[in-house]
Amino acid sequence: MNQVIKKKTRLPINGVLLLDKPVGWSSNDALIKAKRLLNAIKAGHTGTLDPFATGLLPLCFGEATKFSADLLDADKTYQTVVHLGQRTNTGDTEGEVIEHKDVNVSLEQIQQVLAQFRGDIMQVPPMYSALKRDGKALYEYAREGITLEREARPVTIHLLEFVSYEAPFLTLNVRCSKGTYIRVLGEDIGAALGCGAHLNALRRTQVGHLILENTVTLDQLIAMEEAQRLELLAPVDALLSSFPEVSLNADLAKRFLQGQRISLDKEAVAHPQQLGRVRVYKSMPDSDAKYLLGSAQLQEYGVLAPERLISTVDQNQA
């Protein structure tokens, strides 16, 4: 008699896992592995890391996937090693070497060049990127040997810090705005030094307010029991903690969850003065407990416009 193998039931998990992505893994492969290990129904990540890169990759499960786009817009911090004197067709270690040059640069020259790339700069996206042209990713054109014109885009380098230089390897810390390609930054620094360059290593250390120190590796996840893995999940609002908080009483919370715009007045338990994106909670009377309802835009005259709503049963019934 053939034995029937019962398929494992996926769990409705809600929360955020901070993964330290290993080198050689795509962000999607790492997500799929973590999703299986947590036995989750729904999961997504908050922006890709190239396979050669390592470090902080926030993974969202269940209701947290509704807010994953917020981290796409967040500033990001990296430590990178720039290999001077050698260019590759991809700008990193995954490509073929296309040029060698002697490296004769001083620390003073390096500091002068780094100063040119701090603040608001223009950057041309690389051909080896997922940006689309006529519905086709640029990297697909690049693999066919086709190079297309790309317009330079404004990005901001908030921090470009010299860490060390042991020729030909230049180590830097970078904090930058969304849309910044560290590969291109490394290549442009090499070009400004007159020797060319590519990235030898890249490690993401921070995304918004989330930091590398709170991450777990895939190997650590594999070694754990399922219950231990679930304990690592941060709550859904870990993705929203940089936004001001609005607290609503039971009546306003019910209207908010129905998608109604609310005029905040003395009925609201608490709300900030500044306008813009906020996270919204239901406060519990005679208790410090509160429940995340979602995100909203706080508009003029104290109008709260719902944006993304949490749909967990407990909160809808509360």
Helices and strands as residue ranges (DSSP letters): E 15-21, H 27-38, E 43-45, E 54-61, G 62-67, H 69-72, E 76-84, E 86-88, E 97-100, H 107-116, E 119-123, E 132-133, E 136-137, H 138-143, E 153-166, E 169-176, H 182-193, E 197-207, E 210-211, G 212-214, E 216-217, H 218-223, H 226-231, G 236-239, E 245-248, H 250-257, E 262-263, E 276-283, E 290-299, G 300-302, E 303-309, H 313-317
